[in-house]
Amino acid sequence: MSFLDTAQQRADQKAERWFLVALALISAWLLTCAFLIEGEFGDGYATIVNARYFFGDSPGYYVQRGPLAAVVLWPVELIVQALNLNALDVRPYHVFSALLHSAYLYICWMLLRRAPGSGSARLLAFATAFLTVVFYCYAPYLSHDLLPGMMFLVMIFIAHRWLEQPRLADSIYLVLLGAAVTLTKQTYAIFWVTIVAFAFVSLLLKADDGRVTVRKWLILTSLAACSAVITWLGYSWFIAAQLPDESILMRPIRLAVGVSEMYKESLAEIFPANLYLLNLPNYGVAAVLMVIPGLVLAFRGSDARMRMIATCWLLSVTVIQITGFREIRYLAFLAPLTAMLIVPVAYYLLHHKNVTALLLIGLVLFDQARSLTVAAEQITTAPSSNVTRFINAPDGTGNIYASRVLSFLFDPTSPLQGDRYHGIYHLTPILLHTLQEGRTPVAIIENQAELGMVGMQPGDVAYIANFDVVRLPPWQPNNVQFQLEDYVLVAGNVTTVELLSSNGSFDAVDNDGRYLMFIPAPEVGEQEPFISDGGLPAETARRLYGELAENEPLAVTVVVIRALCQAGACSYARVDQ
C-alpha cells in the first residue's frame, strides 16, 4: 500500500469518527425532542389513529393516509397497550420516530460511501444535504417524507445493478421497495416513474454502450406495474371497511377523487406555485448551490449510476413542482440523492484548497448554525402545547362536545415559508374520538354561538374554541395570523349552577373562584357564551337568558373550566369545590 493510499485511509477513518460523533449528537437531540414535544401535527395523529385501528382500538381510519406508515408503528402500539399508556401521549411514538430517523441517517451514510470522493467530502456533503432546517423541523415528528428518500436511493442502486445484469433477486427487491414507498405515501409513485423514464431516455439515446435494451426496458416497466398492482390491492384492502360499497378496483380511485375534492376550489391559494423557490435556503444554502454543479458533473462524467441519480433527481423535482399539491416537506426525500450529487463537488473544492473551498466550508457552518438555532427553538417552544394534558383535564363520562378544530399554538420561530402546519397543532373531533378509544361519540360544534342549542347535560365534557384558527395566505416567514391574543380554547365539565342577584349582577352560588363558561339558554337562540370567575353582569344575563334572567335563583348550564388556553399559553385546574 502506497503512502497516499495510507493517508487517504486515515482521512476516511477520521471522517467516519466525525460522522459517528455527529450521529450521536443528532440522535440525542431527537430523543430529547421525543420526551419534550408533547404534540403532533394532524398527519401524525392520523397515523397513530390508523395504527390503533388495526388493533381494534380505534373506530375510525383515515383512508387518505398511506397504510404502511401506520403498520410501522405496530411495535410501539403493542408497547402502549401492554403498559396501558394514554393514547393521546405521543412520546412513545416520538421515541420510535427518533430511532427510525437515526437509522435513516446511518444507512444514508453507508450509501454515501459509494459516491466518488473522499471521506471528508462525504462528511461535508452529509452535513450540507441532511442537516437542514427542513430536517430539524420534521424529524422530531411522525414524518412520512424523510425515510422514503433513503429507499429511493436504494432503488436507484438496485435498478442500476439490474440494468447491468438482470437478476431475479434484484427484480423482487425493486417490486417490493416500489410498493412499500407508495404504500407509505401515494406521492412516491414517482420513484418508479423516474427510474423507468431514465431507462427509456437511455434507450433512446443509446447511452452507456447500449446497456439498456428494449427487452430490459419492457421488463423494468413490468416490474413497476407489479409494484403498482401490489400498491393498488394494498390500498383497497386497507380501506375496505371505510368504502364497503366500492369494488376492490374502484376504492383507490374513489380515494383520490375524495382528496382532490377537498382542495378543488383553493388549490393554487393553499399550495402556491413558488413555494419551493421561497424555501430554497431551508433545504440548505450550500446544498442548493452545490447540487447544480453536481448535476453537471454527473451528466458529463462516465459514471452511469451518477447519471441515473441526477436524472431521477431532476425528474422528481419537475413532477413535484407541476403537481398541484405542494408542501415544503414534499421535497425532503431528495436529501440522499442531493448528498450523492454534491460529494464530487465537495471533493474537487477540498482537494484544490482554494478560496472557494473556504467559502463553501463557511457557508456550511452558517447553514448549520442557522439549522441548529431552529432546532433549539423547536425544543424550547413546542412543549407549551401540551395537548395530552389539555384533553385529559375534564373527567366527565357523558357526551363530548367539541369545536370542529382545536388548535394548540406555539411560537413559530422556523423560517419556513408557506408551511401550513409549523407552529400549530390541530386536533379535530374525529381524532379526539378515535384517540379517546371511541368511548363516546363527539358532537361537532360548528360555531360556539350554537352551544345553547345542542342540549348539553351535566356530566358532559366540552372542548370549545371561540373561533377556528388556521394558517392562511399570504404566506410569510413566521406567519403570525393565527397568534391572536383573543383566541381562547377551553376544556371543562358541564354542570348546572344557581345564580343570585347582587348589586346589579349575578353571582354563582358556592363557586369559590372557579372559572365558568356560561351557556346561553336555548330560548334566546344563537348567542356567544360568557367566561368569568362566577360573576355575571345583569346585561349579559339578559343576553344569555332573556326573560329567565328575571328569576331568582336562576339555574343555568355552565362549563366548569379545567383548562384554558389563550394564544399559546395554557393554565389548568382540577378542583371540584
C-alpha positions as CSV (number, residue, x, y, z in Angstrom):
1,M,0.0,0.0,0.0
2,S,1.4,3.4,-1.0
3,F,1.8,6.4,1.3
4,L,-1.0,8.2,-0.5
5,D,-3.4,5.2,0.0
6,T,-2.5,5.1,3.7
7,A,-3.1,8.8,4.1
8,Q,-6.4,8.5,2.3
9,Q,-7.4,5.6,4.5
10,R,-6.6,7.6,7.7
11,A,-8.6,10.6,6.4
12,D,-11.6,8.3,5.7
13,Q,-11.4,6.8,9.2
14,K,-11.2,10.3,10.7
15,A,-14.3,11.3,8.7
16,E,-16.0,8.2,9.9
17,R,-15.4,9.1,13.5
18,W,-16.6,12.6,13.0
19,F,-19.8,11.2,11.4
20,L,-20.4,8.9,14.4
21,V,-20.0,11.9,16.7
22,A,-22.5,13.9,14.7
23,L,-24.9,11.0,14.6
24,A,-24.7,10.6,18.4
25,L,-25.5,14.3,18.9
26,I,-28.4,14.3,16.4
27,S,-29.8,11.1,18.0
28,A,-29.6,12.7,21.4
29,W,-31.4,15.8,20.1
30,L,-34.1,13.6,18.5
31,L,-34.6,11.7,21.8
32,T,-34.8,14.9,23.7
33,C,-37.4,16.2,21.4
34,A,-39.3,12.9,21.8
35,F,-39.8,13.5,25.5
36,L,-40.3,17.2,25.4
37,I,-42.6,17.7,22.4
38,E,-45.9,16.5,23.5
39,G,-48.0,17.3,20.5
40,E,-48.2,16.2,16.9
41,F,-49.3,17.6,13.6
42,G,-52.6,16.4,12.1
43,D,-50.9,13.8,9.8
44,G,-49.1,12.3,12.8
45,Y,-52.2,12.0,14.9
46,A,-54.0,10.4,11.9
47,T,-51.2,7.8,11.6
48,I,-51.5,6.9,15.3
49,V,-55.2,6.5,14.8
50,N,-54.6,4.2,11.9
51,A,-52.1,2.1,13.9
52,R,-54.6,1.7,16.7
53,Y,-57.3,0.8,14.2
54,F,-55.5,-2.5,13.3
55,F,-55.6,-3.5,16.9
56,G,-59.3,-2.7,17.3
57,D,-58.6,0.3,19.5
58,S,-59.9,2.9,17.1
59,P,-63.3,3.0,15.4
60,G,-62.0,5.3,12.7
61,Y,-59.4,5.0,9.9
62,Y,-58.0,7.8,7.8
63,V,-58.2,6.4,4.3
64,Q,-56.1,9.2,2.7
65,R,-53.0,8.2,4.7
66,G,-50.6,5.6,3.5
67,P,-51.2,2.4,5.5
68,L,-47.6,1.3,5.8
69,A,-46.8,4.3,7.9
70,A,-49.3,3.0,10.4
71,V,-48.1,-0.6,10.1
72,V,-44.5,0.6,11.0
73,L,-46.0,1.9,14.3
74,W,-47.3,-1.5,15.3
75,P,-44.4,-2.3,17.7
76,V,-45.0,1.0,19.5
77,E,-48.7,0.4,19.7
78,L,-48.1,-3.0,21.3
79,I,-45.9,-1.4,23.9
80,V,-48.5,1.3,24.5
81,Q,-51.2,-1.3,25.0
82,A,-49.0,-3.5,27.2
83,L,-48.2,-0.6,29.5
84,N,-51.7,0.9,29.3
85,L,-50.4,4.3,28.3
86,N,-52.7,7.2,27.4
87,A,-53.5,7.1,23.7
88,L,-53.0,10.9,23.5
89,D,-49.5,10.7,24.8
90,V,-47.3,10.9,21.6
91,R,-44.0,10.5,23.3
92,P,-43.6,6.7,22.8
93,Y,-44.3,7.3,19.1
94,H,-41.7,10.1,19.0
95,V,-39.1,7.9,20.6
96,F,-39.7,5.3,17.9
97,S,-39.5,8.1,15.3
98,A,-36.2,9.3,16.7
99,L,-34.7,5.8,16.4
100,L,-36.0,5.5,12.9
101,H,-34.5,8.8,11.8
102,S,-31.2,7.9,13.4
103,A,-31.2,4.7,11.5
104,Y,-32.1,6.6,8.4
105,L,-29.1,8.9,8.7
106,Y,-26.8,5.9,9.4
107,I,-28.0,4.0,6.3
108,C,-27.7,7.1,4.2
109,W,-24.1,7.5,5.3
110,M,-23.4,3.9,4.3
111,L,-24.9,4.6,0.9
112,L,-22.9,7.8,0.7
113,R,-19.7,5.8,0.9
114,R,-20.4,4.6,-2.7
115,A,-20.2,8.2,-4.0
116,P,-16.9,9.0,-5.8
117,G,-14.8,11.1,-3.5
118,S,-13.0,11.2,-0.1
119,G,-14.3,10.7,3.4
120,S,-14.1,14.5,4.2
121,A,-16.1,15.3,1.0
122,R,-18.7,12.8,2.1
123,L,-18.9,14.2,5.5
124,L,-19.3,17.7,4.1
125,A,-22.0,16.5,1.7
126,F,-23.8,14.8,4.6
127,A,-23.8,17.9,6.7
128,T,-24.9,20.0,3.8
129,A,-27.7,17.9,2.4
130,F,-29.2,16.2,5.5
131,L,-28.8,18.6,8.5
132,T,-31.0,21.3,7.2
133,V,-33.9,23.4,8.6
134,V,-36.3,21.1,6.9
135,F,-34.8,18.1,8.6
136,Y,-34.9,19.7,12.0
137,C,-38.5,20.9,11.6
138,Y,-39.9,17.4,10.6
139,A,-37.6,14.7,12.0
140,P,-38.9,15.0,15.6
141,Y,-42.4,14.2,14.4
142,L,-44.0,11.2,12.7
143,S,-42.9,12.4,9.3
144,H,-43.7,10.4,6.1
145,D,-41.3,12.4,4.0
146,L,-37.7,11.7,5.2
147,L,-37.4,7.9,5.3
148,P,-38.6,7.2,1.7
149,G,-35.6,9.2,0.4
150,M,-33.3,6.5,1.6
151,M,-35.5,3.8,0.0
152,F,-35.4,5.8,-3.3
153,L,-31.6,5.8,-3.3
154,V,-31.5,2.1,-2.6
155,M,-34.0,1.5,-5.5
156,I,-31.7,3.5,-7.8
157,F,-28.7,1.4,-6.8
158,I,-30.5,-1.8,-7.3
159,A,-32.1,-0.6,-10.6
160,H,-28.6,0.4,-11.9
161,R,-27.2,-3.0,-11.0
162,W,-30.3,-4.7,-12.6
163,L,-29.7,-2.8,-15.8
164,E,-26.1,-4.1,-15.8
165,Q,-27.2,-7.7,-15.2
166,P,-30.8,-8.6,-14.5
167,R,-31.3,-10.9,-11.5
168,L,-34.4,-12.3,-10.0
169,A,-33.5,-11.2,-6.5
170,D,-33.0,-7.6,-7.6
171,S,-36.3,-7.8,-9.5
172,I,-38.1,-8.8,-6.3
173,Y,-36.3,-6.1,-4.3
174,L,-37.4,-3.5,-6.8
175,V,-41.0,-4.6,-6.8
176,L,-41.2,-4.7,-3.0
177,L,-39.5,-1.4,-2.4
178,G,-41.6,0.3,-5.1
179,A,-44.8,-1.0,-3.4
180,A,-43.5,-0.2,0.1
181,V,-42.8,3.5,-0.6
182,T,-46.1,4.0,-2.4
183,L,-48.0,2.4,0.4
184,T,-46.2,4.8,2.7
185,K,-47.4,7.8,0.7
186,Q,-49.0,7.9,-2.7
187,T,-46.7,10.6,-3.9
188,Y,-43.7,8.3,-4.1
189,A,-45.1,6.5,-7.1
190,I,-42.8,9.0,-8.8
191,F,-39.8,6.8,-7.7
192,W,-40.7,4.2,-10.3
193,V,-41.8,6.8,-12.8
194,T,-38.3,8.4,-12.7
195,I,-36.4,5.1,-12.9
196,V,-38.4,3.9,-15.9
197,A,-38.1,7.3,-17.5
198,F,-34.3,7.2,-17.1
199,A,-34.2,3.8,-18.7
200,F,-36.3,5.0,-21.6
201,V,-34.1,8.0,-22.2
202,S,-31.0,5.8,-22.1
203,L,-32.6,3.5,-24.6
204,L,-33.5,6.4,-27.0
205,L,-30.0,7.9,-26.7
206,K,-28.3,4.5,-26.8
207,A,-26.3,5.7,-23.8
208,D,-23.8,3.6,-21.8
209,D,-22.8,1.5,-24.8
210,G,-26.4,0.2,-25.3
211,R,-26.7,-1.1,-21.8
212,V,-30.4,-0.5,-21.8
213,T,-32.2,-2.7,-24.4
214,V,-35.8,-2.7,-25.4
215,R,-36.2,-6.1,-23.6
216,K,-34.7,-4.7,-20.4
217,W,-36.9,-1.6,-20.5
218,L,-40.1,-3.7,-21.1
219,I,-39.2,-6.0,-18.2
220,L,-38.4,-3.0,-15.9
221,T,-41.7,-1.4,-16.8
222,S,-43.4,-4.7,-16.0
223,L,-41.7,-4.7,-12.6
224,A,-43.1,-1.2,-12.0
225,A,-46.5,-2.4,-13.0
226,C,-46.2,-5.3,-10.5
227,S,-45.4,-2.7,-7.7
228,A,-48.5,-0.7,-8.9
229,V,-50.7,-3.8,-8.6
230,I,-49.5,-4.6,-5.1
231,T,-50.0,-1.0,-4.1
232,W,-53.5,-0.9,-5.6
233,L,-54.6,-4.1,-3.9
234,G,-52.9,-2.9,-0.7
235,Y,-54.8,0.3,-0.5
236,S,-58.0,-1.5,-1.5
237,W,-57.6,-3.9,1.3
238,F,-56.7,-1.4,4.0
239,I,-59.6,1.0,3.2
240,A,-62.2,-1.7,2.5
241,A,-64.1,-1.1,5.8
242,Q,-64.4,2.6,5.1
243,L,-65.5,2.2,1.4
244,P,-67.6,-1.0,1.6
245,D,-69.8,-0.2,-1.3
246,E,-66.9,0.3,-3.7
247,S,-65.3,-2.5,-5.6
248,I,-61.7,-3.5,-5.0
249,L,-60.7,-1.8,-8.2
250,M,-62.6,1.4,-7.6
251,R,-61.6,2.1,-4.0
252,P,-58.2,3.8,-4.7
253,I,-59.9,5.9,-7.4
254,R,-62.7,7.0,-5.0
255,L,-60.0,7.8,-2.5
256,A,-58.1,10.0,-5.0
257,V,-61.2,11.8,-6.0
258,G,-62.1,12.5,-2.4
259,V,-58.8,14.0,-1.6
260,S,-58.9,16.2,-4.7
261,E,-62.4,17.4,-3.8
262,M,-61.1,18.8,-0.5
263,Y,-59.0,21.4,-2.3
264,K,-60.5,21.8,-5.8
265,E,-61.6,25.4,-5.2
266,S,-58.5,26.7,-3.5
267,L,-55.6,24.6,-4.7
268,A,-53.5,27.5,-6.1
269,E,-54.0,29.6,-3.0
270,I,-53.2,26.9,-0.5
271,F,-50.3,25.5,-2.4
272,P,-48.6,28.4,-4.1
273,A,-46.5,27.7,-7.2
274,N,-43.4,29.4,-5.8
275,L,-43.4,27.5,-2.6
276,Y,-40.2,25.5,-3.2
277,L,-38.4,28.5,-4.6
278,L,-39.3,30.6,-1.5
279,N,-37.8,27.8,0.7
280,L,-34.6,27.0,-1.1
281,P,-32.5,28.3,1.8
282,N,-34.3,25.9,4.1
283,Y,-33.1,22.9,2.1
284,G,-29.6,24.2,2.7
285,V,-28.0,27.2,1.1
286,A,-24.8,25.3,0.4
287,A,-26.7,22.2,-0.9
288,V,-28.7,24.3,-3.3
289,L,-25.5,26.0,-4.7
290,M,-23.6,22.7,-4.9
291,V,-26.2,20.5,-6.4
292,I,-26.2,22.4,-9.7
293,P,-22.5,21.7,-10.5
294,G,-23.1,18.2,-9.1
295,L,-25.8,17.6,-11.8
296,V,-23.4,18.9,-14.4
297,L,-20.6,16.7,-13.3
298,A,-22.9,13.7,-13.1
299,F,-24.1,14.2,-16.7
300,R,-20.7,14.9,-18.1
301,G,-18.9,12.1,-16.2
302,S,-18.6,8.4,-17.1
303,D,-20.4,7.0,-14.0
304,A,-23.7,5.6,-15.2
305,R,-25.1,5.4,-11.7
306,M,-24.4,9.1,-11.0
307,R,-26.2,10.0,-14.2
308,M,-29.1,7.9,-13.1
309,I,-29.2,9.7,-9.7
310,A,-29.0,13.0,-11.5
311,T,-31.8,12.1,-13.9
312,C,-34.1,10.9,-11.1
313,W,-33.4,14.0,-9.1
314,L,-34.3,16.3,-11.9
315,L,-37.4,14.4,-12.9
316,S,-38.6,14.2,-9.3
317,V,-38.3,18.0,-8.8
318,T,-40.2,18.5,-12.0
319,V,-43.0,16.2,-11.2
320,I,-43.4,17.5,-7.6
321,Q,-43.4,21.1,-8.9
322,I,-46.1,20.6,-11.6
323,T,-48.3,18.7,-9.1
324,G,-51.0,21.0,-7.6
325,F,-50.4,19.8,-4.1
326,R,-47.2,21.3,-2.7
327,E,-45.8,21.2,0.8
328,I,-42.2,22.1,1.9
329,R,-41.7,18.6,3.2
330,Y,-42.6,17.0,-0.1
331,L,-39.0,17.6,-1.4
332,A,-37.4,16.3,1.8
333,F,-36.9,12.9,0.2
334,L,-34.3,14.3,-2.2
335,A,-31.7,14.7,0.6
336,P,-29.9,11.4,0.0
337,L,-29.8,12.0,-3.8
338,T,-28.6,15.5,-3.2
339,A,-25.8,14.3,-1.0
340,M,-24.6,11.8,-3.6
341,L,-24.5,14.5,-6.2
342,I,-22.6,17.0,-4.2
343,V,-19.8,14.7,-3.0
344,P,-17.8,15.1,-6.2
345,V,-18.2,18.9,-6.0
346,A,-17.1,18.9,-2.3
347,Y,-14.1,16.6,-3.2
348,Y,-13.0,18.9,-6.0
349,L,-13.2,22.0,-3.9
350,L,-11.5,20.5,-0.8
351,H,-8.8,18.8,-3.0
352,H,-7.8,22.2,-4.6
353,K,-8.0,24.0,-1.2
354,N,-8.8,27.3,-2.8
355,V,-10.8,30.3,-1.6
356,T,-13.9,28.7,-3.0
357,A,-13.4,25.8,-0.7
358,L,-13.1,28.1,2.3
359,L,-16.2,29.9,1.3
360,L,-18.0,26.6,1.0
361,I,-17.0,25.5,4.5
362,G,-18.0,28.9,5.8
363,L,-21.4,28.6,4.1
364,V,-21.9,25.1,5.5
365,L,-21.1,26.3,9.0
366,F,-23.6,29.2,8.5
367,D,-26.2,26.7,7.4
368,Q,-25.6,24.5,10.5
369,A,-25.7,27.4,12.9
370,R,-29.0,28.5,11.3
371,S,-30.4,25.0,11.4
372,L,-29.3,24.4,15.0
373,T,-31.0,27.6,16.1
374,V,-34.2,26.3,14.6
375,A,-33.7,23.0,16.4
376,A,-33.1,24.7,19.8
377,E,-36.1,26.9,19.4
378,Q,-38.3,23.9,18.5
379,I,-37.4,22.2,21.7
380,T,-38.0,25.2,23.9
381,T,-41.2,26.4,22.3
382,A,-43.1,23.3,21.3
383,P,-43.7,21.9,24.8
384,S,-46.0,24.8,25.6
385,S,-48.6,23.0,23.5
386,N,-49.5,20.2,25.9
387,V,-52.3,18.5,24.0
388,T,-52.5,15.5,26.3
389,R,-52.8,17.5,29.5
390,F,-55.5,19.7,27.9
391,I,-57.6,16.9,26.7
392,N,-57.4,14.9,29.9
393,A,-58.2,17.9,32.1
394,P,-62.0,17.2,32.2
395,D,-63.1,14.0,33.8
396,G,-66.8,13.7,32.8
397,T,-68.3,10.4,31.5
398,G,-71.1,11.9,29.4
399,N,-71.2,13.0,25.8
400,I,-68.3,15.0,24.3
401,Y,-68.9,18.3,22.6
402,A,-66.0,19.8,20.6
403,S,-65.4,22.7,18.2
404,R,-64.6,21.4,14.7
405,V,-60.9,22.4,15.1
406,L,-59.0,22.6,18.4
407,S,-55.8,24.5,17.8
408,F,-52.7,24.4,20.1
409,L,-50.2,27.1,19.3
410,F,-46.6,27.6,19.9
411,D,-44.1,30.1,18.8
412,P,-43.5,29.7,15.0
413,T,-39.8,30.5,15.1
414,S,-38.9,28.5,12.0
415,P,-38.0,30.4,8.8
416,L,-40.3,28.1,6.8
417,Q,-42.4,30.0,4.3
418,G,-45.8,28.8,3.1
419,D,-45.9,26.0,5.7
420,R,-49.4,25.3,6.8
421,Y,-48.5,23.3,9.9
422,H,-45.4,24.6,11.7
423,G,-46.2,26.3,14.9
424,I,-49.7,24.9,15.3
425,Y,-51.2,21.5,16.2
426,H,-54.7,20.8,15.0
427,L,-56.9,18.2,16.8
428,T,-60.3,17.5,15.2
429,P,-63.3,15.9,16.9
430,I,-62.8,12.8,14.8
431,L,-59.2,12.5,16.0
432,L,-60.4,13.2,19.5
433,H,-63.0,10.5,19.3
434,T,-60.6,7.8,18.0
435,L,-57.7,8.7,20.2
436,Q,-60.1,8.5,23.2
437,E,-60.7,4.9,22.2
438,G,-64.2,5.8,20.9
439,R,-65.6,5.9,24.4
440,T,-68.4,8.2,23.4
441,P,-69.4,10.0,20.2
442,V,-68.1,13.5,19.7
443,A,-70.7,16.2,18.8
444,I,-69.2,18.8,16.5
445,I,-69.8,22.4,17.3
446,E,-69.5,24.5,14.2
447,N,-69.9,27.8,16.0
448,Q,-69.7,28.5,19.7
449,A,-72.8,30.5,19.4
450,E,-74.6,27.2,18.9
451,L,-73.7,25.9,22.4
452,G,-77.0,26.8,23.9
453,M,-78.9,24.9,21.3
454,V,-77.1,21.5,21.4
455,G,-78.6,20.2,24.6
456,M,-75.6,19.8,26.8
457,Q,-76.3,18.0,30.1
458,P,-74.5,17.7,33.4
459,G,-71.7,15.2,33.2
460,D,-70.9,16.0,29.6
461,V,-67.4,17.2,28.5
462,A,-66.8,20.3,26.3
463,Y,-63.8,21.4,24.3
464,I,-64.6,24.7,22.9
465,A,-62.7,27.3,20.8
466,N,-64.1,30.8,20.2
467,F,-63.2,30.6,16.5
468,D,-61.2,28.4,14.1
469,V,-57.5,29.0,13.9
470,V,-55.6,28.1,10.8
471,R,-52.7,29.4,8.9
472,L,-53.9,31.4,5.9
473,P,-52.3,33.1,2.8
474,P,-50.5,35.3,2.1
475,W,-47.6,33.1,3.1
476,Q,-44.8,34.8,5.0
477,P,-41.9,33.7,7.3
478,N,-43.2,33.1,10.8
479,N,-46.7,33.8,9.6
480,V,-48.4,35.0,12.8
481,Q,-52.0,35.4,11.6
482,F,-53.2,32.8,14.0
483,Q,-51.4,34.1,17.0
484,L,-54.2,36.3,18.2
485,E,-54.5,37.3,21.8
486,D,-58.3,36.9,21.8
487,Y,-58.1,33.2,20.7
488,V,-59.5,31.2,23.6
489,L,-59.7,27.4,23.9
490,V,-61.4,25.8,27.0
491,A,-61.9,22.3,28.2
492,G,-64.3,21.5,31.1
493,N,-67.2,19.7,32.6
494,V,-70.8,20.6,32.0
495,T,-72.9,21.2,35.1
496,T,-75.6,23.5,36.5
497,V,-75.2,26.3,38.9
498,E,-77.6,28.7,40.7
499,L,-77.2,32.4,40.2
500,L,-78.3,35.0,42.8
501,S,-78.5,38.7,42.1
502,S,-76.1,41.1,44.0
503,N,-75.7,44.8,43.3
504,G,-77.0,44.7,39.8
505,S,-75.2,41.5,38.8
506,F,-75.5,37.7,39.3
507,D,-73.1,35.5,41.2
508,A,-72.8,31.8,41.1
509,V,-73.6,30.2,44.5
510,D,-70.7,28.5,46.2
511,N,-68.4,28.9,43.2
512,D,-65.2,29.5,45.1
513,G,-63.5,31.3,42.3
514,R,-63.8,28.6,39.6
515,Y,-63.8,29.9,36.0
516,L,-67.1,29.2,34.3
517,M,-68.3,29.4,30.8
518,F,-72.0,30.4,30.9
519,I,-74.0,28.7,28.2
520,P,-77.0,30.6,26.7
521,A,-80.5,29.3,27.2
522,P,-82.0,27.6,24.1
523,E,-84.9,30.1,24.1
524,V,-82.7,33.0,23.1
525,G,-81.2,31.3,20.0
526,E,-77.6,31.7,19.0
527,Q,-75.5,33.7,21.4
528,E,-71.9,33.8,22.4
529,P,-71.1,32.2,25.7
530,F,-69.5,34.2,28.5
531,I,-66.5,33.3,30.6
532,S,-65.9,34.7,34.1
533,D,-64.9,33.6,37.7
534,G,-68.6,33.3,38.6
535,G,-69.9,36.8,38.2
536,L,-72.4,37.7,35.5
537,P,-73.4,41.3,34.7
538,A,-77.1,41.9,34.5
539,E,-76.9,43.0,30.9
540,T,-75.0,39.8,30.0
541,A,-77.5,37.7,31.9
542,R,-80.4,39.2,29.9
543,R,-78.5,38.5,26.7
544,L,-77.8,34.9,27.6
545,Y,-81.1,34.0,29.3
546,G,-83.7,36.5,28.2
547,E,-86.7,36.7,30.4
548,L,-85.3,33.9,32.6
549,A,-82.9,36.5,34.0
550,E,-85.7,38.0,35.9
551,N,-86.0,34.8,38.0
552,E,-84.1,34.2,41.2
553,P,-82.4,31.9,41.9
554,L,-81.5,31.3,38.3
555,A,-80.4,27.8,37.4
556,V,-78.2,27.8,34.3
557,T,-75.9,25.4,32.4
558,V,-72.2,26.1,32.6
559,V,-68.9,24.6,31.7
560,V,-66.6,24.4,34.7
561,I,-63.3,25.2,33.0
562,R,-60.5,22.7,33.8
563,A,-58.1,24.0,31.1
564,L,-57.9,27.4,29.4
565,C,-55.6,28.4,26.7
566,Q,-55.2,31.9,25.3
567,A,-53.0,32.1,22.2
568,G,-50.2,29.7,23.2
569,A,-50.4,29.9,27.0
570,C,-52.4,27.4,29.0
571,S,-53.5,27.1,32.6
572,Y,-55.1,24.2,34.4
573,A,-57.4,23.5,37.3
574,R,-58.6,20.1,38.6
575,V,-60.8,21.3,41.5
576,D,-64.3,20.1,42.3
577,Q,-65.3,22.5,45.0
